[in-house]
């Protein structure tokens, strides 16, 4: 399906119904750079966007750029921002593949480079993923594996090395807490789990999941992983089952869940699929330049639903895209002559 539903011809050609209206928020609206790597809505409702050109805040109307200091270690402006997180005090944490960790103090608005300390501090570099886990603990996915740090002073409390092997480059793409609050990691060399009673990461389903992209704990506490071969359900005992698609292998780069408990999946280089786990029904949403308001790009980097229920889509070349997951009130029908 190209986009929406194909209907019988009106007078000539084929009619295409548009069920969703995608709105671009890109460089022409003030976005510093159109490759979106990270997205976060803070407790005040502001949206923070990490791009290949630094960090910006969006208030729904305009963007604010952040230039922090003349010291490049305190200023990721014009440097790639790869991950964002917010701690219990409302401080913003910025992960950079170039400068490591930077913290924005909520009360002073000051930005500070966090020089991690401890025997394994070198690992808190090339930051690719962040997860605030409560109780003043921040998980950091970076060079060589995953580190647990104290956000107050950057002290490394624990390190969990990941051996890439077979000459592949390790990328820790996403960190997530499971239903039992144990740590899960989606990486370029597989899916890993740290049980609450163990000291080391365990490789999960190595025969099925060779390369994982995203993780999601759904409303019903079901853990999902997106991989190069499709969507997997992860049971509490670590067993995995292929959830979608059932008839072929499809690389899925990102995942989120809407208010109707449907999963939105980013299909590599093709667009989006809306998947209802309860019914098994799917809807393909692919770019179609001939239909106004259709998905403008096929390469999706990030998916998140904000607290109002709006879906935000980060892309490789078209910046941010927003859409109401409930669809349009009035369906648009276009006659393709």
N, C-alpha and C positions, 0 to 999 in steps of 0.2 A: 504494500500500500504506500503510495507516495506521501500523502498527507491528508488526514481527515478521511472522508468516505467518497468513493466514486459513485456518482448517481447517473441515471439515464440522461441521454442528451436532451438539451432544452430545445433549441431550434437547429443548431449545428454543433458538431464537436461533442465533447464530454464535459459534464458538470462535476466540479469538485467542491465538496462541502468542507469548510474550515470549522473545526470544533474548538480550537484554541487560538487565542490571539497573542502572539509573542512580540514583546516590545524590547527593542534594543536600548541599552544604556552604555554607549561607547565613547570613543575619543571625541566625537562631535558634541557630547554632553559634558565633557570635562574629565573623563577617565584618562589617567596619565598614559596608559598603555593598554592595548587590547588583549593581551595574554593574561588571563586571570588564573592565578595559582591557588589562592586561598580566600575564604569568605567567612565572616563571623558577624553575628548580630549580638551586640553587647546588652547588658542588663537595662541600659537606658533606651534601647531601641535603635541606636545608630548602627549602621552597617559599615564594617571595615573590609576593605578589599586589598589583597596582596597581589601585585602584578610583577612582571619582569622589570618594571621601572620603579618599584618602591611601594609605599603604603599610602592609602587614601581613606578618608571617612566620607560616607554618603548619608545625607539626612533626608533623602527622598526627593530633594529638589536640586541640590548641588553638591559638588565634591569639594573636600578640603584636603590640600596637600600638606604633608608633614616633612619639614626640613629641620632636623633636630640640632645639629651642631656642625662645626667645621671639621670635627674629628670623624672620619669615615666609620670608625668602630661604633660611634654613637648615632650614626646617621645612615640608615639603609635606603635613604632617598636615592633613586636611580640605581638601586641594586635589587636583585630578585628577592621577593618575599615568598617563602615557600609554605609557611604554616602560621596559624593564628590560634590563640587560646586566651581565655579569661579566667582569672583565679577568683577565690572566694571574696577577696577584697575589691574586686572590680578592676584590677590592674590588667592591662593588655600585654600579652606576650607575643613577640614577633620572632619567628624563625626565619633565618636567612641561610642560604647555601654558601654565601660569601663571608658573613660576619658572625654566624652563630646565633646567640640569643640576645634579644633586646627587650627591655621591660618599660612600659609606659605607666607611670604612677598616676592613679586615678585622681588623687587629690591635688597634686601639683602640676599635672600634665607634663612632667619632665620625663625624658627618655634616657635610659641608662643601659649601656652595654653590660651584660652579665658575664663576668669572667669566672667561669666555673672553677671551683677549687677541689682539691682532693687528688688521690693517686691516679684516678682515671679521668681527670678533667679534660684531657685531650679529646675524649669521645664526644663532648658536647660542642661539636663543630659540624659544619655542613648540615644544619638542621633541616630535616625533611618532614617531620611530623611532631605535633605537640598534643598532649592530653593532660588536662588538670584533673586529678583523681581525688580531690578532697584531702582533708587532714594535712594541708600544707605539703602536698606532694605533686610534683610535675614530672610526667614521663616525657622524655625527649628521644625521638628517633633520629639518629645521626650517623656519623662516621663509625662504622664497625659494629653498630648494633643499637641498643636502647639503654638509656641511663635514667635513673630516678634522681631528681635533684630537689633540694629544699629551695623553694622560691624566694625565701627571705634573704639568703646569702649566696645562692648558687652552688652550695656544697653538694658534691656528688655523693649520694647515699648508697647507690647500688649500680652495678653495671651488668648488662645482659648481652654478651657478645653474640653475634650471628656470623657464621662462617659462610661466605657466599659460595665458594667452591666453583668448579667447572668454568673458571675465568669470567664469571658474570659479575657485573657491578651491583653491589647491594644498594637498594633503595627501600627505605622504610616508608611506605606510602601512607598508611593510616594506622592509628592506635585506637582501641575501643575497649570499654569495660563490658564484660558479658553480664548475663543475668545474675550471676553470683559475685559480681564485682571483680572477677579475675581479669587479667590483662590479655588482650588479643592483639596481634600485629599482622597486618597485611604487607607483604614485602615482595620484592622482585624475585626472591628465591623461595617463595612459599608462604604458608600460613603457620604462625607460631602462637603458642599459648603458654602463659605463666600461671599455673594453678596457685591458689593461696597457700598451699602447704608444701610448695617445691621451691628450690633455689635456682633452677635453670629453666630456660625456655625449652619447650617441647615442639618439635616439628609435627604438624597435624596433617594427616591425609596426604603424605608425600607422593603416593602413587596417583592421586587424583588432582591435586592442586600444586602446580609447579611454579605459578606466577600469580600472585594475588594483588588486587588493586584497592578494593574498598571494603568497609565493614559497616554493618548497621544492626543495632538492637531495636527491633520493632516494638510496637505498642503492646504486643502480647508476649514480650520477652524472648522472641525468637531471634537468634543471631544468624545473620546472612553474610556471606562473603562473595564478592565479585572477582572473577578471575579471567584468564585468557580463554577459558573453555565454557564459561557461563556463570550462572548464579547457583550457589550452594547453600543449603541449610546446615547449620552446625548444631548438633545436639549437645546437651549439657555434659555428656560423657566424651565429647570430642568426635563422635561419629559424624560423617558428612553424607549428604544425599544431594543429588543434582536436582535443583528445583526448576530451572528454566534455562534454555529450551530443552525439551526432552528428546528431540530428534536430530540435533546437530550441535556443534561446538560454536559458540558465539562469544567473542571477547567483550567484556563489560567493564568499563573504566570507572564508573561512579554510581552511587545509589543513594536514594532518599525515600522517605515515606510521607504521603500526604494525609490530610485529615480524614479521608475515606479509607485509610489503611491500604491504599494501593502503593506499589513500589514503582518509582520512576528510575529507569535504568539508562545509563549512557552507553550506547553501542558504539564501539570504536569505529570512527570514520563514517558512521552512517546516520547518527541522530539519536532519537530516544525511543524507548518502548515503555508503555504503561502496563504493568503487570499486576493483576489482582490475584494474590495467593489463595484467596478463599474459593474463587470460581475457576481460576486458571485462565481467565480471559486476558487477552493482550490487545494493545493498540499501538501501531507503528506511527511515529511522528518523524518524518524525514523532511529535509529541506526541499522547498519547491519555490524557486524564484518567480514563478509565474503567478503565485497566489500571495496577495498582500497579507502580512501578518503571520506567515508561516515561519517555521523554525529557520533562522537565517544561516546556521552553520552546522556541519555534521560532526565536528570535533569538539566534544564537550569535556571540560577538565574538572568540573565541580558542580555538585547539585546540593542545594539546601532549601528547606522550607522555613520561612521566618515565622514569628509568633502570630502574625495575622493570617497565616495560611498561604501566603504568596510563595510561589516557587521561583528561586533564583538559580540561574544557569550560568556558570563560568565557561568561557570558550577559549579556543586557542588564538583566534584572529578577530573576533567580533565583539570582544569585551563581555559585559554583563547582559543577560537577557532575563526578563521577568515575565511570568505568565500566571494566570489564575488556574490552579489545577482542576477546579470545578468546570472549567470550560466557559465559553461565551454564552451570554444570555440569549443572543440572537445568532443563529448559525449563518455564516456567510457562504453563499453559493456562487462559484465562478464558472462561467461558460468558457471552456477551452475550445476555441475554433481551430 
